[in-house]
């Protein structure tokens, strides 16, 4: 029995993702993680007096792509506003964001259960710098490299009712953003962060409770744990006659607890106002159509296509769409040789093991060559064993597989007479095999095929061998 049994959990999210642009959103500084501190800065992103921001069009395009990925309406008119507050990582003392007129409105993402999570908006803004806590003697230093990095903020409606739903949603968001190359979403680098607003509602009640906010959760695991902890905490407060205080709480992964940072009374008034240095952004519908036409098919749509059109099992479709690279590679192979399941097997069994444990990789063979090898195997010009040898050789030399197969004399097929000769030899040398075959052919056929393969260097066509065994051993 948990205090939570009497309550429904209500969760809404704010998700920040850094956009994958070469430069920052309002200046020409590099947008690059991990560089020497304070090397990617200029008067604009550090907010020197008189410096003027210039909007990065690519950042706007990526934000629009994000909106289109999640079914948002792209606003023809949006406005940048200044969100004013002081913090040492924000040298300008304001963040350029969007409030009243965001770039993308509405939208939704469907969970596997069929439940729909509605988006309220996606807007474009800039990131702040980063405080680096060194130690007591040195204190805290500030790195402004991140200041001015383009961010999208996605705001959901309070549609979630469990940590599991939230994590599934975040994984789907990340998958889509990475697939379309909108954002890297490297959570360990802060490339995707999530604020969780959580309240409890008495079962059967329609009225929402008081909510708390937990900011900047940057792993799926901490999101999960923070939600579970906070729901229990609020339930206990309510069940024991207390009141939940509207406050911002900080989740501490190490202790597995959250603690209060500031309450609503201390909350700031950001005094938003339109940034006088930036014009409103006007996006004609033709521009939206152009951006849409440049987008690739999203992973969930590709999975559907692989299952319905190519007849692949769900498992295959899942692995093949796990990254944009693998999915594009697979599709190109299929364009070269239309045998999706066979290609899928080669990728999943023989190629992925060559690159396993590498986070970012390219397969060591191009799509056309792989398709060429699979085709030779399927057309029985070579068998799978030889095909694998050929794969190694193509990887080693980079040569065309057909040319190599000819050079290596792999295409020489073993004639029926040669196979029959071997079978007769076996029969005369090993009388028992012939007897065994008559009694229970299925028990010895593998042994006989193995014998022929061994004596032909694996070049015989096994289907052919079986056919001849049936004839010869009758
Ligand atoms: Zn700059």
Boltz pocket constraint, residues with backbone or C-beta under 6 A from the ligand:
constraints:
  - pocket:
      binder: B
      contacts: [[A, 24], [A, 27], [A, 28], [A, 29], [A, 40], [A, 41], [A, 42], [A, 43], [A, 44], [A, 45], [A, 46], [A, 147], [A, 148]]
      max_distance: 6.0
